């Protein structure tokens, strides 16, 4: 009575596993990129909500700020206009950087733009322009 596998059977199993791995790795990479994008989109939208809360509370647009990426966990940033401060208003996920800039091009009134990028996702960013009231994908260099 024969025990074990023949060389041919082992090679066939390795060939099938190789095919499955070649299919799975690109799918995994695509899902990881989608997760990174979702994180940036969420952080930009949450920052916009925090800025709107600041404007509602203090009737002024906060000063420019950059919330740098943290490789160890979420980064927390404050919103301020020089007089009023909203402490811990912006929480940014690990490896995400948010740049907020005050602009005065919206019908003569102050408005703002928020741009987010992920440190592990090059060539892609997400922007919210409050004057236009829309979100757009960018090439990662800033809001258009």
The 8 nearest C-alpha neighbors of each residue, nearest first, counted from 0:
[[1, 2, 3, 4, 5, 6, 8, 7],
 [0, 2, 3, 4, 5, 6, 8, 7],
 [3, 1, 0, 4, 5, 6, 8, 9],
 [4, 2, 1, 5, 6, 8, 9, 0],
 [5, 3, 8, 6, 9, 2, 7, 1],
 [4, 6, 8, 7, 9, 3, 10, 2],
 [5, 7, 9, 8, 10, 4, 11, 3],
 [6, 8, 10, 5, 9, 11, 4, 12],
 [9, 7, 11, 5, 10, 6, 4, 12],
 [8, 10, 12, 6, 11, 7, 13, 5],
 [9, 11, 13, 7, 12, 8, 14, 6],
 [10, 12, 14, 8, 9, 13, 7, 15],
 [11, 13, 9, 15, 10, 14, 16, 8],
 [14, 12, 16, 10, 15, 11, 17, 9],
 [15, 13, 11, 17, 12, 16, 10, 18],
 [14, 16, 18, 12, 17, 13, 11, 19],
 [15, 17, 13, 19, 18, 14, 20, 12],
 [18, 16, 14, 20, 15, 19, 13, 21],
 [17, 19, 21, 15, 16, 20, 14, 22],
 [18, 20, 16, 22, 17, 21, 23, 15],
 [19, 21, 23, 17, 22, 18, 24, 16],
 [22, 20, 18, 19, 23, 24, 17, 25],
 [21, 23, 19, 20, 24, 18, 25, 26],
 [22, 24, 20, 26, 21, 25, 27, 19],
 [23, 25, 27, 26, 21, 22, 20, 28],
 [26, 24, 28, 27, 23, 29, 22, 21],
 [27, 25, 29, 23, 24, 28, 30, 22],
 [26, 28, 24, 30, 25, 29, 23, 31],
 [29, 27, 25, 31, 26, 30, 24, 32],
 [28, 30, 26, 32, 27, 31, 25, 33],
 [31, 29, 33, 27, 32, 28, 34, 26],
 [30, 32, 34, 28, 33, 29, 27, 35],
 [33, 31, 35, 29, 34, 30, 36, 28],
 [34, 32, 30, 36, 31, 35, 37, 29],
 [33, 35, 37, 31, 32, 36, 30, 38],
 [36, 34, 32, 38, 37, 33, 31, 39],
 [37, 35, 33, 39, 38, 34, 40, 32],
 [36, 38, 34, 40, 35, 39, 41, 33],
 [37, 39, 35, 41, 36, 40, 42, 34],
 [38, 40, 42, 36, 41, 37, 115, 43],
 [41, 39, 37, 43, 42, 38, 36, 44],
 [40, 42, 38, 44, 39, 43, 37, 45],
 [41, 43, 45, 39, 44, 40, 91, 46],
 [44, 42, 46, 40, 45, 41, 115, 39],
 [45, 43, 47, 41, 46, 42, 40, 48],
 [46, 44, 48, 42, 47, 43, 41, 49],
 [45, 47, 49, 43, 48, 44, 89, 42],
 [46, 48, 44, 50, 45, 49, 51, 43],
 [47, 49, 45, 51, 46, 50, 52, 44],
 [50, 48, 46, 52, 47, 51, 88, 53],
 [51, 49, 53, 47, 52, 48, 46, 54],
 [50, 52, 54, 48, 53, 49, 55, 47],
 [51, 53, 55, 49, 50, 54, 56, 48],
 [54, 52, 50, 56, 51, 55, 57, 49],
 [55, 53, 58, 51, 59, 57, 52, 56],
 [54, 56, 52, 53, 58, 57, 51, 59],
 [57, 55, 53, 54, 58, 52, 59, 51],
 [56, 58, 54, 59, 55, 53, 83, 60],
 [59, 57, 54, 55, 56, 60, 53, 52],
 [58, 60, 54, 57, 61, 80, 53, 55],
 [59, 61, 54, 62, 80, 109, 110, 58],
 [62, 60, 80, 79, 78, 59, 63, 50],
 [61, 63, 80, 79, 101, 64, 60, 100],
 [64, 62, 100, 99, 101, 61, 65, 98],
 [65, 63, 99, 98, 62, 66, 100, 78],
 [66, 64, 98, 97, 67, 99, 63, 96],
 [65, 67, 97, 96, 76, 98, 64, 68],
 [68, 66, 96, 65, 69, 97, 95, 74],
 [69, 67, 96, 94, 95, 93, 70, 66],
 [68, 70, 93, 94, 71, 74, 72, 73],
 [69, 71, 94, 93, 72, 68, 73, 95],
 [72, 70, 69, 93, 73, 94, 74, 68],
 [73, 71, 93, 69, 70, 74, 92, 94],
 [72, 74, 92, 93, 91, 69, 90, 75],
 [73, 75, 91, 90, 69, 72, 92, 76],
 [74, 76, 90, 87, 89, 91, 73, 77],
 [77, 75, 89, 87, 66, 88, 90, 74],
 [76, 78, 86, 87, 88, 85, 89, 79],
 [77, 79, 85, 84, 61, 88, 86, 76],
 [80, 78, 84, 61, 83, 81, 62, 85],
 [79, 81, 61, 62, 82, 83, 84, 60],
 [80, 82, 79, 83, 62, 84, 61, 78],
 [83, 81, 80, 84, 79, 57, 61, 85],
 [82, 84, 79, 80, 81, 85, 57, 78],
 [85, 83, 79, 78, 86, 82, 80, 77],
 [84, 86, 78, 77, 88, 79, 87, 83],
 [87, 85, 77, 88, 84, 78, 76, 79],
 [88, 86, 77, 76, 75, 89, 85, 90],
 [87, 89, 77, 86, 85, 49, 78, 76],
 [90, 88, 76, 75, 87, 46, 77, 91],
 [89, 91, 75, 74, 73, 76, 88, 92],
 [90, 92, 74, 73, 42, 75, 95, 89],
 [93, 91, 73, 95, 94, 74, 72, 90],
 [92, 94, 72, 73, 69, 95, 70, 68],
 [95, 93, 68, 118, 69, 70, 117, 92],
 [96, 94, 117, 68, 93, 92, 116, 118],
 [95, 97, 68, 67, 116, 115, 66, 117],
 [98, 96, 115, 66, 114, 65, 99, 95],
 [99, 97, 65, 114, 113, 64, 66, 115],
 [100, 98, 113, 64, 63, 112, 65, 114],
 [101, 99, 63, 112, 111, 102, 113, 98],
 [100, 102, 111, 63, 110, 62, 112, 109],
 [103, 101, 110, 111, 109, 104, 100, 112],
 [104, 102, 109, 108, 105, 110, 107, 101],
 [103, 105, 102, 107, 106, 108, 109, 110],
 [104, 106, 108, 130, 107, 103, 110, 109],
 [107, 105, 108, 104, 103, 109, 130, 110],
 [106, 108, 105, 104, 103, 109, 110, 102],
 [109, 107, 105, 106, 103, 110, 104, 102],
 [110, 108, 103, 102, 105, 101, 107, 60],
 [109, 111, 102, 103, 101, 130, 129, 105],
 [112, 110, 101, 102, 100, 129, 128, 113],
 [113, 111, 128, 100, 127, 99, 129, 101],
 [112, 114, 99, 127, 126, 98, 43, 100],
 [115, 113, 126, 98, 97, 125, 141, 142],
 [114, 116, 97, 125, 96, 124, 39, 43],
 [117, 115, 124, 96, 95, 139, 39, 118],
 [116, 118, 95, 120, 119, 94, 96, 39],
 [117, 119, 94, 120, 95, 116, 121, 68],
 [120, 118, 117, 121, 94, 35, 95, 32],
 [121, 119, 117, 118, 123, 122, 32, 35],
 [122, 120, 123, 119, 118, 139, 117, 116],
 [121, 123, 138, 139, 120, 124, 140, 137],
 [124, 122, 139, 138, 121, 137, 120, 116],
 [125, 123, 139, 116, 137, 115, 138, 136],
 [124, 126, 136, 115, 137, 114, 135, 40],
 [125, 127, 114, 135, 113, 142, 134, 136],
 [126, 128, 134, 113, 112, 133, 129, 135],
 [127, 129, 112, 131, 130, 132, 133, 111],
 [130, 128, 132, 131, 111, 112, 110, 127],
 [131, 129, 105, 132, 128, 110, 111, 104],
 [130, 132, 129, 128, 133, 105, 127, 134],
 [133, 131, 129, 130, 128, 134, 127, 112],
 [134, 132, 131, 128, 127, 135, 129, 130],
 [133, 135, 127, 126, 128, 136, 132, 125],
 [136, 134, 126, 125, 137, 127, 133, 142],
 [135, 137, 125, 124, 126, 134, 138, 123],
 [138, 136, 124, 139, 125, 123, 135, 142],
 [137, 139, 123, 122, 140, 124, 136, 141],
 [138, 140, 124, 123, 122, 137, 141, 116],
 [139, 141, 138, 137, 142, 124, 122, 123],
 [142, 140, 139, 114, 143, 137, 124, 126],
 [141, 143, 126, 114, 137, 112, 140, 113],
 [142, 141, 137, 126, 135, 140, 128, 138]]
